[in-house]
Amino acid sequence: MLKIYKMRIRYARGKYMQQGEISAAWRDAVLKSALPYAAAEKINKSWPRLTFGPPLAQGVLSNAEYVDLYFTQNVKESEVKQNILFGSDKGIKILEVKSIPYQFPSVANLTDAVEYEVRGIQKYNPVKLEEFLSGKNIFITVNQENISLEIDIKPYIYKALADGDTLKIILQTVNGKSQRVELFLARWLNLDFPLPGEGFKKTEVEIIKQKLYYANSLGGYSEV
């Protein structure tokens, strides 16, 4: 049986890229790299095998996107970084490459919490964060496909800190379910909640996904 080697790559990406564009850019970059990639198991077996982390809403920047690459030979981390290249127009920048055991779970299955940095909040004159978080519940009504859903976002907030014009917030999963940071911001800043997969429109709020975490054995979170 052919041995497969696995590399996990953390990368930054621009905010107006669709997931399909991201997948195509990575596929093309690996194909051009001349590295001994393992073939995809489905769709087109001439393409490289890729496994992506949790999808990102359009309009959100990120320094914590992940993709797992698979190789038929034991290549060095430096080789991967040197040979997988993107043009400046692609909006993708490799930040870290590390070899991991093949049996490690995917980032999508591993992620239990996400840290965001939000800039440009003071323009909206929000109530003090401590006051906003002091209630037992924080409900927001979301209208999707002619159905109104009332969601309590309070249980999803693991930690939040406002400092001047910047908010840092960690949102955790609850019973395996996550919520978008836009839901919290829409309620706190009195903004219209964006449609699924879309970011805020006509606002000066900048959202950056900074870190992903998994639940550790001590009851806290460790960075992926």
N, CA, C and O of each residue as an XYZ file, in Angstrom:
896
protein
N       0.845     -1.205      0.000
C       0.000      0.000      0.000
C       0.876      1.249      0.000
O       1.834      1.342      0.767
N       0.546      2.200     -0.856
C       1.332      3.419     -0.982
C       1.212      4.276      0.273
O       0.108      4.567      0.733
N       2.363      4.681      0.826
C       2.345      5.536      2.007
C       2.083      6.984      1.589
O       2.657      7.474      0.617
N       1.213      7.654      2.335
C       0.863      9.038      2.041
C       1.364      9.933      3.169
O       1.197      9.619      4.348
N       1.978     11.044      2.795
C       2.497     12.019      3.752
C       1.597     13.258      3.726
O       1.049     13.631      2.689
N       1.465     13.878      4.892
C       0.488     14.965      5.036
C       1.165     16.242      5.525
O       1.955     16.220      6.469
N       0.846     17.343      4.873
C       1.342     18.664      5.260
C       0.156     19.574      5.566
O      -0.830     19.603      4.829
N       0.268     20.306      6.652
C      -0.780     21.276      7.010
C      -0.237     22.682      6.788
O       0.826     23.035      7.299
N      -0.969     23.472      6.031
C      -0.530     24.818      5.671
C      -1.518     25.845      6.222
O      -2.729     25.741      6.027
N      -0.968     26.830      6.911
C      -1.776     27.977      7.346
C      -1.491     29.127      6.385
O      -0.337     29.408      6.064
N      -2.550     29.787      5.932
C      -2.358     30.858      4.959
C      -3.325     32.012      5.205
O      -4.370     31.852      5.836
N      -2.948     33.165      4.694
C      -3.810     34.351      4.738
C      -4.537     34.459      3.406
O      -4.030     34.030      2.370
N      -5.731     35.038      3.451
C      -6.487     35.209      2.207
C      -7.268     36.509      2.216
O      -7.609     37.041      3.272
N      -7.546     37.014      1.012
C      -8.303     38.246      0.855
C      -9.771     38.051      1.177
O     -10.244     36.921      1.295
N     -10.490     39.155      1.318
C     -11.853     39.065      1.832
C     -12.942     38.916      0.781
O     -14.092     38.655      1.134
N     -12.623     39.071     -0.486
C     -13.678     38.948     -1.490
C     -13.427     37.767     -2.421
O     -13.614     37.869     -3.633
N     -13.005     36.653     -1.845
C     -12.758     35.443     -2.616
C     -13.800     34.388     -2.258
O     -14.094     34.159     -1.085
N     -14.345     33.758     -3.277
C     -15.262     32.650     -3.066
C     -14.457     31.384     -2.783
O     -13.299     31.274     -3.185
N     -15.082     30.423     -2.083
C     -14.366     29.190     -1.770
C     -13.943     28.445     -3.036
O     -12.892     27.804     -3.062
N     -14.760     28.531     -4.078
C     -14.397     27.888     -5.339
C     -13.120     28.471     -5.932
O     -12.308     27.742     -6.501
N     -12.941     29.785     -5.800
C     -11.726     30.437     -6.290
C     -10.507     29.987     -5.484
O      -9.427     29.772     -6.035
N     -10.699     29.850     -4.171
C      -9.613     29.394     -3.298
C      -9.180     27.984     -3.694
O      -7.990     27.711     -3.853
N     -10.151     27.100     -3.851
C      -9.847     25.710     -4.207
C      -9.108     25.635     -5.539
O      -8.135     24.894     -5.677
N      -9.577     26.408     -6.516
C      -8.949     26.388     -7.837
C      -7.525     26.932     -7.786
O      -6.633     26.408     -8.454
N      -7.309     27.989     -6.992
C      -5.970     28.577     -6.882
C      -4.986     27.590     -6.261
O      -3.853     27.465     -6.726
N      -5.417     26.888     -5.213
C      -4.546     25.890     -4.583
C      -4.288     24.715     -5.524
O      -3.162     24.228     -5.622
N      -5.317     24.269     -6.202
C      -5.156     23.149     -7.133
C      -4.131     23.492     -8.216
O      -3.242     22.695     -8.517
N      -4.265     24.684     -8.796
C      -3.351     25.085     -9.863
C      -1.921     25.247     -9.347
O      -0.962     24.877    -10.024
N      -1.787     25.808     -8.133
C      -0.449     26.023     -7.570
C       0.255     24.698     -7.295
O       1.455     24.571     -7.536
N      -0.484     23.712     -6.793
C       0.118     22.400     -6.526
C       0.477     21.705     -7.833
O       1.537     21.089     -7.936
N      -0.392     21.798     -8.828
C      -0.114     21.180    -10.125
C       1.156     21.752    -10.762
O       1.916     21.022    -11.398
N       1.382     23.044    -10.591
C       2.546     23.701    -11.186
C       3.823     23.507    -10.368
O       4.916     23.812    -10.845
N       3.692     23.006     -9.152
C       4.834     22.932     -8.238
C       5.819     21.820     -8.562
O       6.975     21.880     -8.142
N       5.384     20.804     -9.304
C       6.206     19.618     -9.614
C       6.495     18.775     -8.374
O       7.352     17.893     -8.420
N       5.805     19.027     -7.279
C       5.954     18.207     -6.081
C       5.167     16.902     -6.256
O       4.194     16.872     -7.011
N       5.570     15.831     -5.575
C       4.918     14.521     -5.743
C       3.600     14.430     -4.968
O       3.519     13.743     -3.950
N       2.588     15.115     -5.449
C       1.315     15.169     -4.734
C       0.521     13.873     -4.921
O       0.643     13.188     -5.936
N      -0.285     13.563     -3.921
C      -1.204     12.430     -4.018
C      -2.451     12.877     -4.769
O      -2.895     14.016     -4.622
N      -3.008     11.989     -5.565
C      -4.163     12.336     -6.392
C      -5.438     12.402     -5.563
O      -5.578     11.720     -4.548
N      -6.352     13.228     -6.014
C      -7.662     13.331     -5.370
C      -8.375     11.985     -5.445
O      -8.219     11.238     -6.412
N      -9.151     11.689     -4.421
C      -9.852     10.408     -4.373
C     -11.197     10.472     -5.079
O     -11.770      9.441     -5.431
N     -11.704     11.700     -5.289
C     -12.992     11.876     -5.944
C     -12.858     12.951     -7.025
O     -11.777     13.507     -7.215
N     -13.910     13.232     -7.706
C     -14.008     14.247     -8.763
C     -13.046     13.921     -9.904
O     -13.375     13.113    -10.771
N     -11.870     14.533     -9.917
C     -10.900     14.334    -10.998
C      -9.601     13.807    -10.398
O      -8.920     14.527     -9.667
N      -9.257     12.576    -10.695
C      -8.097     11.950    -10.063
C      -6.764     12.449    -10.600
O      -5.710     12.011    -10.140
N      -6.798     13.360    -11.568
C      -5.551     13.997    -12.011
C      -5.259     15.252    -11.191
O      -4.195     15.855    -11.325
N      -6.203     15.638    -10.348
C      -6.020     16.798     -9.476
C      -5.375     16.369     -8.162
O      -5.473     15.203     -7.781
N      -4.716     17.295     -7.463
C      -4.139     16.962     -6.158
C      -5.212     16.828     -5.088
O      -6.275     17.444     -5.172
N      -4.922     16.027     -4.097
C      -5.831     15.849     -2.968
C      -5.644     17.003     -1.989
O      -4.531     17.251     -1.525
N      -6.723     17.702     -1.676
C      -6.696     18.863     -0.785
C      -7.833     18.749      0.222
O      -8.937     18.330     -0.126
N      -7.564     19.119      1.469
C      -8.615     19.177      2.486
C      -8.554     20.542      3.156
O      -7.541     20.897      3.759
N      -9.638     21.308      3.052
C      -9.652     22.671      3.561
C     -10.266     22.755      4.957
O     -11.039     21.892      5.372
N      -9.895     23.825      5.668
C     -10.467     24.105      6.974
C     -11.857     24.692      6.843
O     -12.416     24.716      5.746
N     -12.434     25.173      7.957
C     -13.795     25.724      7.926
C     -13.907     26.866      6.916
O     -12.990     27.682      6.819
N     -15.005     26.947      6.163
C     -15.164     28.013      5.169
C     -15.289     29.380      5.827
O     -15.732     29.502      6.969
N     -14.891     30.399      5.082
C     -14.906     31.770      5.577
C     -15.953     32.567      4.812
O     -16.069     32.441      3.593
N     -16.716     33.391      5.533
C     -17.719     34.227      4.874
C     -17.032     35.258      3.985
O     -15.965     35.771      4.323
N     -17.643     35.550      2.863
C     -17.108     36.569      1.972
C     -17.133     37.920      2.688
O     -18.098     38.243      3.381
N     -16.074     38.703      2.518
C     -15.995     39.996      3.184
C     -15.187     39.964      4.461
O     -15.006     40.999      5.103
N     -14.690     38.781      4.849
C     -13.881     38.637      6.055
C     -12.446     38.314      5.646
O     -12.211     37.425      4.828
N     -11.490     39.043      6.223
C     -10.075     38.734      6.015
C      -9.680     37.587      6.935
O     -10.388     37.289      7.897
N      -8.556     36.943      6.645
C      -8.142     35.845      7.517
C      -6.636     35.651      7.503
O      -5.990     35.700      6.456
N      -6.093     35.427      8.700
C      -4.720     34.975      8.874
C      -4.701     33.546      9.409
O      -3.669     33.069      9.881
N      -5.834     32.871      9.336
C      -5.949     31.532      9.919
C      -6.777     30.611      9.034
O      -7.701     29.944      9.503
N      -6.433     30.582      7.740
C      -7.031     29.600      6.843
C      -6.093     28.403      6.747
O      -4.874     28.551      6.836
N      -6.663     27.230      6.567
C      -5.854     26.008      6.550
C      -6.215     25.121      5.366
O      -7.364     25.064      4.926
N      -5.191     24.433      4.867
C      -5.402     23.395      3.866
C      -4.402     22.277      4.144
O      -3.233     22.537      4.432
N      -4.864     21.043      4.056
C      -3.985     19.880      4.174
C      -3.647     19.382      2.776
O      -4.534     19.170      1.949
N      -2.349     19.197      2.521
C      -1.875     18.651      1.253
C      -1.333     17.251      1.498
O      -0.834     16.951      2.582
N      -1.434     16.397      0.485
C      -1.016     15.003      0.610
C       0.020     14.688     -0.463
O      -0.133     15.075     -1.621
N       1.089     13.972     -0.058
C       2.188     13.670     -0.968
C       2.516     12.182     -0.943
O       2.279     11.491      0.047
N       3.064     11.709     -2.050
C       3.451     10.300     -2.152
C       4.895     10.079     -1.722
O       5.348      8.940     -1.609
N       5.615     11.172     -1.483
C       6.983     11.097     -0.980
C       7.136     12.059      0.190
O       6.358     13.001      0.341
N       8.140     11.814      1.008
C       8.354     12.628      2.206
C       9.102     13.912      1.842
O      10.329     13.962      1.939
N       8.378     14.937      1.429
C       8.995     16.205      1.041
C       9.226     17.071      2.276
O       8.565     16.899      3.300
N      10.161     17.993      2.168
C      10.475     18.885      3.274
C       9.489     20.055      3.318
O       8.922     20.452      2.300
N       9.304     20.587      4.511
C       8.418     21.742      4.668
C       8.913     22.920      3.839
O       8.118     23.644      3.240
N      10.239     23.109      3.808
C      10.813     24.221      3.042
C      10.558     24.057      1.544
O      10.376     25.047      0.835
N      10.546     22.812      1.058
C      10.274     22.562     -0.360
C       8.853     22.971     -0.718
O       8.606     23.546     -1.778
N       7.931     22.666      0.173
C       6.536     23.018     -0.078
C       6.386     24.534     -0.162
O       5.726     25.054     -1.062
N       7.005     25.236      0.787
C       6.878     26.697      0.816
C       7.554     27.349     -0.388
O       7.081     28.369     -0.890
N       8.652     26.766     -0.849
C       9.391     27.347     -1.973
C       8.743     27.066     -3.325
O       8.883     27.856     -4.258
N       8.033     25.943     -3.433
C       7.540     25.515     -4.742
C       6.065     25.781     -4.998
O       5.627     25.776     -6.148
N       5.299     26.012     -3.949
C       3.888     26.342     -4.153
C       3.761     27.856     -4.112
O       3.887     28.479     -3.058
N       3.510     28.431     -5.272
C       3.556     29.882     -5.427
C       2.221     30.421     -5.928
O       1.497     29.759     -6.672
N       1.916     31.652     -5.492
C       0.692     32.325     -5.917
C       1.042     33.716     -6.439
O       1.918     34.390     -5.897
N       0.356     34.135     -7.486
C       0.526     35.493     -7.971
C      -0.082     36.481     -6.989
O      -0.947     36.120     -6.191
N       0.366     37.721     -7.049
C      -0.131     38.745     -6.124
C      -1.625     38.984     -6.284
O      -2.275     39.482     -5.365
N      -2.177     38.632     -7.447
C      -3.596     38.849     -7.698
C      -4.475     37.787     -7.044
O      -5.696     37.940     -7.012
N      -3.883     36.718     -6.523
C      -4.668     35.625     -5.959
C      -5.149     35.907     -4.537
O      -6.112     35.288     -4.083
N      -4.499     36.826     -3.828
C      -4.930     37.141     -2.471
C      -4.650     36.044     -1.476
O      -5.326     35.950     -0.452
N      -3.648     35.195     -1.761
C      -3.282     34.086     -0.876
C      -1.806     34.204     -0.519
O      -0.967     34.433     -1.390
N      -1.492     34.046      0.771
C      -0.103     34.090      1.226
C       0.132     32.972      2.233
O      -0.547     32.904      3.258
N       1.092     32.096      1.943
C       1.421     31.004      2.860
C       2.145     31.567      4.081
O       3.124     32.301      3.945
N       1.659     31.219      5.273
C       2.241     31.711      6.517
C       3.045     30.644      7.258
O       4.056     30.952      7.889
N       2.599     29.399      7.182
C       3.270     28.336      7.937
C       3.018     26.991      7.262
O       1.920     26.722      6.775
N       4.046     26.155      7.240
C       3.936     24.798      6.695
C       4.490     23.832      7.726
O       5.592     24.037      8.234
N       3.742     22.781      8.043
C       4.273     21.784      8.973
C       3.781     20.388      8.602
O       2.638     20.193      8.189
N       4.680     19.434      8.763
C       4.348     18.037      8.522
C       3.585     17.495      9.723
O       3.962     17.751     10.867
N       2.516     16.750      9.472
C       1.710     16.187     10.555
C       1.437     14.715     10.265
O       1.472     14.300      9.107
N       1.165     13.921     11.296
C       0.817     12.513     11.066
C      -0.427     12.388     10.187
O      -1.344     13.205     10.266
N      -0.442     11.371      9.365
C      -1.547     11.182      8.426
C      -2.894     11.054      9.135
O      -3.917     11.507      8.622
N      -2.888     10.430     10.323
C      -4.146     10.164     11.018
C      -4.705     11.376     11.759
O      -5.804     11.298     12.307
N      -3.980     12.493     11.788
C      -4.503     13.685     12.459
C      -5.822     14.109     11.817
O      -5.953     14.070     10.593
N      -6.814     14.518     12.639
C      -8.097     14.954     12.069
C      -7.946     16.239     11.265
O      -7.000     17.001     11.460
N      -8.879     16.464     10.370
C      -8.858     17.689      9.578
C      -9.107     18.891     10.476
O      -9.670     18.758     11.563
N      -8.688     20.060     10.019
C      -8.892     21.281     10.795
C     -10.385     21.552     10.985
O     -10.804     22.022     12.042
N     -11.179     21.255      9.965
C     -12.628     21.469     10.068
C     -13.225     20.650     11.209
O     -14.110     21.128     11.920
N     -12.747     19.418     11.388
C     -13.256     18.566     12.464
C     -12.630     18.892     13.811
O     -13.185     18.558     14.858
N     -11.472     19.546     13.782
C     -10.723     19.826     15.005
C     -11.164     21.120     15.684
O     -11.030     21.254     16.900
N     -11.684     22.065     14.921
C     -11.928     23.417     15.420
C     -13.116     23.490     16.377
O     -14.227     23.076     16.047
N     -12.852     24.030     17.577
C     -13.896     24.219     18.585
C     -14.133     25.692     18.916
O     -15.138     26.029     19.542
N     -13.221     26.570     18.504
C     -13.373     27.998     18.786
C     -12.570     28.795     17.762
O     -11.576     28.314     17.218
N     -13.024     30.028     17.512
C     -12.377     30.896     16.524
C     -12.177     32.278     17.131
O     -13.081     32.829     17.761
N     -10.984     32.831     16.935
C     -10.690     34.179     17.423
C     -10.725     35.170     16.264
O     -10.134     34.939     15.210
N     -11.433     36.280     16.484
C     -11.541     37.340     15.484
C     -11.037     38.656     16.059
O     -11.113     38.902     17.263
N     -10.524     39.488     15.172
C     -10.224     40.878     15.503
C     -11.116     41.740     14.619
O     -11.177     41.547     13.405
N     -11.803     42.689     15.239
C     -12.738     43.548     14.509
C     -12.304     44.992     14.687
O     -12.148     45.461     15.814
N     -12.111     45.697     13.587
C     -11.657     47.089     13.626
C     -12.721     48.017     13.063
O     -13.484     47.647     12.171
N     -12.756     49.233     13.603
C     -13.694     50.237     13.104
C     -15.023     50.248     13.824
O     -16.041     50.597     13.225
N     -15.043     49.872     15.107
C     -16.311     49.734     15.824
C     -16.819     51.046     16.410
O     -18.026     51.208     16.592
N     -15.915     51.996     16.711
C     -16.324     53.201     17.430
C     -17.267     54.089     16.625
O     -18.061     54.834     17.200
N     -17.185     54.016     15.321
C     -18.062     54.821     14.470
C     -19.534     54.548     14.765
O     -20.382     55.410     14.538
N     -19.836     53.370     15.262
C     -21.221     52.960     15.483
C     -21.692     53.209     16.910
O     -22.810     52.846     17.275
N     -20.832     53.833     17.718
C     -21.186     54.209     19.093
C     -21.876     53.075     19.857
O     -22.990     53.252     20.351
N     -21.231     51.930     19.955
C     -21.876     50.808     20.655
C     -21.952     51.048     22.154
O     -21.178     51.827     22.711
N     -22.892     50.372     22.799
C     -22.927     50.413     24.256
C     -21.656     49.748     24.763
O     -21.018     48.985     24.037
N     -21.287     50.032     26.004
C     -20.084     49.420     26.552
C     -20.204     47.901     26.483
O     -21.258     47.331     26.764
N     -19.112     47.267     26.106
C     -19.133     45.822     25.911
C     -19.539     45.090     27.188
O     -20.305     44.128     27.144
N     -19.021     45.553     28.324
C     -19.353     44.907     29.593
C     -20.858     44.944     29.853
O     -21.441     43.976     30.341
N     -21.474     46.074     29.519
C     -22.921     46.208     29.697
C     -23.672     45.285     28.740
O     -24.655     44.648     29.117
N     -23.197     45.224     27.498
C     -23.843     44.388     26.490
C     -23.796     42.910     26.879
O     -24.737     42.158     26.627
N     -22.685     42.509     27.497
C     -22.496     41.102     27.846
C     -23.072     40.732     29.212
O     -23.060     39.561     29.592
N     -23.573     41.713     29.947
C     -23.993     41.468     31.332
C     -25.303     40.691     31.445
O     -25.566     40.069     32.474
N     -26.112     40.721     30.409
C     -27.399     40.033     30.477
C     -27.254     38.524     30.397
O     -26.223     38.010     29.965
N     -28.297     37.820     30.817
C     -28.282     36.360     30.778
C     -28.318     35.846     29.352
O     -27.713     34.821     29.041
N     -29.030     36.562     28.479
C     -29.174     36.155     27.081
C     -28.893     37.332     26.161
O     -29.037     38.489     26.556
N     -28.492     37.031     24.933
C     -28.348     38.042     23.887
C     -29.029     37.475     22.643
O     -28.432     36.705     21.890
N     -30.271     37.863     22.444
C     -31.053     37.304     21.342
C     -30.950     38.183     20.095
O     -30.860     39.408     20.182
N     -30.965     37.533     18.949
C     -31.056     38.232     17.676
C     -31.962     37.420     16.769
O     -31.921     36.189     16.770
N     -32.781     38.121     15.993
C     -33.690     37.461     15.061
C     -33.080     37.480     13.668
O     -32.727     38.538     13.148
N     -32.960     36.311     13.074
C     -32.381     36.165     11.742
C     -33.460     35.649     10.803
O     -34.104     34.637     11.078
N     -33.652     36.352      9.695
C     -34.639     35.938      8.696
C     -33.936     35.223      7.554
O     -33.112     35.812      6.854
N     -34.264     33.956      7.371
C     -33.661     33.157      6.309
C     -34.735     32.325      5.625
O     -35.465     31.572      6.270
N     -34.818     32.476      4.297
C     -35.748     31.686      3.495
C     -37.169     31.738      4.060
O     -37.817     30.709      4.248
N     -37.635     32.959      4.326
C     -38.991     33.207      4.821
C     -39.255     32.608      6.204
O     -40.406     32.435      6.605
N     -38.184     32.295      6.923
C     -38.319     31.767      8.280
C     -37.548     32.673      9.232
O     -36.399     33.024      8.966
N     -38.176     33.050     10.335
C     -37.515     33.869     11.344
C     -36.994     32.972     12.463
O     -37.744     32.205     13.067
N     -35.705     33.085     12.723
C     -35.079     32.301     13.783
C     -34.571     33.232     14.869
O     -33.881     34.210     14.578
N     -34.905     32.937     16.111
C     -34.383     33.706     17.231
C     -33.241     32.911     17.863
O     -33.430     31.790     18.335
N     -32.057     33.515     17.858
C     -30.859     32.821     18.333
C     -30.282     33.565     19.531
O     -30.140     34.787     19.507
N     -29.953     32.817     20.571
C     -29.255     33.379     21.729
C     -27.761     33.179     21.497
O     -27.268     32.052     21.542
N     -27.044     34.266     21.249
C     -25.621     34.144     20.933
C     -24.732     34.174     22.176
O     -23.522     33.973     22.073
N     -25.315     34.422     23.343
C     -24.511     34.527     24.567
C     -23.680     33.262     24.848
O     -22.499     33.390     25.172
N     -24.242     32.051     24.738
C     -23.441     30.861     25.055
C     -22.229     30.658     24.145
O     -21.297     29.939     24.506
N     -22.237     31.284     22.978
C     -21.148     31.095     22.021
C     -19.952     32.013     22.303
O     -18.874     31.821     21.741
N     -20.146     33.003     23.169
C     -19.085     33.975     23.448
C     -18.192     33.440     24.565
O     -18.591     33.412     25.729
N     -16.989     33.018     24.204
C     -16.042     32.503     25.192
C     -15.283     33.640     25.860
O     -15.066     33.625     27.072
N     -14.883     34.623     25.066
C     -14.119     35.753     25.593
C     -14.259     36.923     24.633
O     -14.262     36.733     23.416
N     -14.375     38.136     25.173
C     -14.461     39.329     24.329
C     -13.835     40.506     25.061
O     -14.044     40.688     26.261
N     -13.066     41.300     24.330
C     -12.391     42.456     24.913
C     -12.365     43.586     23.894
O     -11.875     43.417     22.778
N     -12.900     44.745     24.288
C     -12.876     45.931     23.433
C     -11.782     46.865     23.916
O     -11.656     47.129     25.112
N     -10.988     47.366     22.967
C      -9.905     48.293     23.286
C      -9.911     49.395     22.238
O      -9.394     49.219     21.135
N     -10.505     50.541     22.592
C     -10.600     51.636     21.636
C     -11.469     51.255     20.455
O     -12.650     50.947     20.617
N     -10.882     51.276     19.262
C     -11.631     51.016     18.035
C     -11.585     49.546     17.624
O     -12.037     49.186     16.537
N     -11.037     48.697     18.499
C     -10.820     47.295     18.144
C     -11.486     46.351     19.138
O     -11.448     46.575     20.348
N     -12.089     45.305     18.617
C     -12.673     44.240     19.430
C     -11.930     42.948     19.141
O     -11.674     42.614     17.984
N     -11.584     42.219     20.202
C     -11.068     40.863     20.050
C     -12.059     39.924     20.708
O     -12.436     40.114     21.864
N     -12.478     38.913     19.968
C     -13.523     38.025     20.467
C     -13.238     36.587     20.053
O     -12.810     36.324     18.929
N     -13.481     35.664     20.975
C     -13.374     34.235     20.692
C     -14.772     33.643     20.794
O     -15.424     33.742     21.833
N     -15.223     33.030     19.713
C     -16.519     32.367     19.685
C     -16.296     30.858     19.703
O     -15.487     30.335     18.936
N     -17.010     30.168     20.575
C     -16.852     28.729     20.714
C     -18.070     27.992     20.155
O     -19.147     28.569     20.006
N     -17.880     26.723     19.854
C     -19.002     25.905     19.412
C     -19.816     25.479     20.634
O     -19.283     25.348     21.736
N     -21.098     25.269     20.423
C     -21.999     24.797     21.473
C     -22.763     23.606     20.905
O     -23.499     23.732     19.927
N     -22.578     22.454     21.533
C     -23.199     21.213     21.042
C     -22.877     20.973     19.567
O     -23.723     20.538     18.787
N     -21.620     21.272     19.213
C     -21.164     21.030     17.850
C     -21.578     22.080     16.838
O     -21.293     21.935     15.649
N     -22.249     23.139     17.289
C     -22.725     24.180     16.378
C     -21.986     25.486     16.632
O     -21.718     25.842     17.780
N     -21.658     26.196     15.562
C     -20.967     27.480     15.686
C     -21.861     28.602     15.171
O     -22.852     28.360     14.481
N     -21.491     29.844     15.521
C     -22.196     31.019     15.022
C     -21.185     31.991     14.431
O     -20.044     32.067     14.886
N     -21.606     32.723     13.429
C     -20.734     33.697     12.781
C     -20.549     34.924     13.658
O     -21.459     35.322     14.385
N     -19.370     35.519     13.586
C     -19.096     36.726     14.357
C     -19.984     37.878     13.896
O     -20.273     38.785     14.677
N     -20.421     37.852     12.640
C     -21.311     38.900     12.137
C     -22.622     38.953     12.921
O     -23.241     40.010     13.037
N     -23.035     37.818     13.451
C     -24.267     37.777     14.242
C     -24.105     38.609     15.511
O     -24.985     39.392     15.869
N     -22.977     38.431     16.184
C     -22.669     39.213     17.384
C     -22.582     40.698     17.048
O     -23.159     41.530     17.748
N     -21.860     41.030     15.975
C     -21.657     42.434     15.610
C     -22.954     43.109     15.194
O     -23.185     44.274     15.517
N     -23.798     42.378     14.477
C     -25.075     42.953     14.052
C     -25.903     43.372     15.261
O     -26.560     44.413     15.245
N     -25.865     42.562     16.295
C     -26.643     42.854     17.508
C     -26.007     43.985     18.305
O     -26.713     44.874     18.782
N     -24.690     43.967     18.455
C     -23.993     44.959     19.282
C     -23.920     46.321     18.602
O     -24.099     47.349     19.256
N     -23.659     46.339     17.292
C     -23.466     47.596     16.570
C     -24.720     48.062     15.838
O     -24.697     49.086     15.155
N     -25.820     47.309     15.979
C     -27.080     47.648     15.298
C     -26.910     47.710     13.779
O     -27.318     48.676     13.134
N     -26.307     46.673     13.229
C     -26.122     46.551     11.786
C     -27.067     45.485     11.246
O     -27.515     44.605     11.980
N     -27.362     45.577      9.954
C     -28.184     44.545      9.327
C     -27.381     43.258      9.235
O     -26.233     43.264      8.792
N     -27.989     42.152      9.657
C     -27.290     40.876      9.595
C     -27.146     40.444      8.142
O     -28.139     40.414      7.415
N     -25.921     40.105      7.695
C     -25.724     39.718      6.294
C     -26.306     38.350      5.988
O     -26.525     37.534      6.883
N     -26.550     38.116      4.716
C     -27.051     36.825      4.280
C     -25.982     35.753      4.472
O     -24.795     36.073      4.533
N     -26.384     34.484      4.567
C     -25.398     33.408      4.717
C     -24.338     33.447      3.621
O     -24.662     33.568      2.440
N     -23.068     33.344      4.020
C     -21.971     33.344      3.060
C     -21.509     34.721      2.635
O     -20.520     34.837      1.911
N     -22.203     35.778      3.069
C     -21.837     37.134      2.684
C     -21.359     37.925      3.897
O     -21.656     37.576      5.040
N     -20.618     38.991      3.628
C     -20.164     39.868      4.693
C     -21.048     41.100      4.784
O     -22.016     41.244      4.037
N     -20.702     41.993      5.716
C     -21.442     43.245      5.836
C     -21.248     44.089      4.583
O     -20.169     44.101      3.992
N     -22.294     44.789      4.187
C     -22.218     45.656      3.022
C     -22.300     47.116      3.460
O     -23.072     47.469      4.352
N     -21.491     47.953      2.816
C     -21.507     49.396      3.056
C     -21.252     49.734      4.523
O     -21.913     50.607      5.086
N     -20.302     49.047      5.137
C     -19.869     49.388      6.489
C     -18.355     49.528      6.474
O     -17.681     49.068      5.553
N     -17.833     50.171      7.511
C     -16.386     50.336      7.622
C     -15.789     49.370      8.637
O     -14.635     49.515      9.040
N     -16.576     48.393      9.044
C     -16.077     47.381      9.968
C     -15.188     46.400      9.207
O     -15.575     45.888      8.156
N     -13.999     46.145      9.742
C     -13.085     45.171      9.149
C     -12.961     43.982     10.096
O     -12.610     44.145     11.264
N     -13.250     42.795      9.590
C     -13.210     41.577     10.395
C     -12.055     40.710      9.919
O     -11.917     40.441      8.726
N     -11.225     40.273     10.865
C     -10.068     39.437     10.536
C     -10.098     38.184     11.411
O     -10.079     38.275     12.638
N     -10.144     37.038     10.784
C     -10.031     35.784     11.536
C      -8.559     35.558     11.849
O      -7.732     35.496     10.940
N      -8.225     35.434     13.141
C      -6.822     35.392     13.540
C      -6.331     34.016     13.981
O      -5.197     33.645     13.681
N      -7.171     33.249     14.691
C      -6.711     31.969     15.223
C      -7.868     30.972     15.302
O      -9.033     31.349     15.428
N      -7.508     29.686     15.223
C      -8.449     28.600     15.468
C      -7.974     27.825     16.688
O      -6.773     27.722     16.940
N      -8.925     27.280     17.444
C      -8.591     26.545     18.663
C      -9.335     25.216     18.713
O     -10.389     25.049     18.100
N      -8.754     24.269     19.462
C      -9.445     23.025     19.773
C      -9.516     22.877     21.290
O      -8.673     23.411     22.011
N     -10.515     22.156     21.767
C     -10.688     21.958     23.206
C      -9.619     20.998     23.721
O      -9.470     19.892     23.200
N      -8.872     21.424     24.751
C      -7.823     20.570     25.301
C      -8.321     19.789     26.516
O      -9.456     19.974     26.956
N      -7.482     18.928     27.046
C      -7.877     18.047     28.150
C      -8.000     18.775     29.482
O      -8.476     18.197     30.460
N      -7.574     20.046     29.534
C      -7.635     20.819     30.773
C      -8.899     21.665     30.871
O      -9.078     22.417     31.829
N      -9.770     21.539     29.883
C     -11.014     22.296     29.903
C     -10.912     23.658     29.245
O     -11.865     24.436     29.282
N      -9.771     23.960     28.643
C      -9.594     25.226     27.941
C      -9.405     24.986     26.455
O      -9.836     23.965     25.919
N      -8.753     25.937     25.793
C      -8.533     25.829     24.355
C      -7.053     25.979     24.031
O      -6.342     26.759     24.664
N      -6.602     25.226     23.041
C      -5.240     25.329     22.525
C      -5.311     25.673     21.047
O      -6.237     25.262     20.347
N      -4.325     26.433     20.577
C      -4.330     26.850     19.178
C      -4.064     25.665     18.261
O      -3.219     24.818     18.548
N      -4.795     25.620     17.162
C      -4.612     24.550     16.169
C      -3.194     24.596     15.618
O      -2.835     23.781     14.769
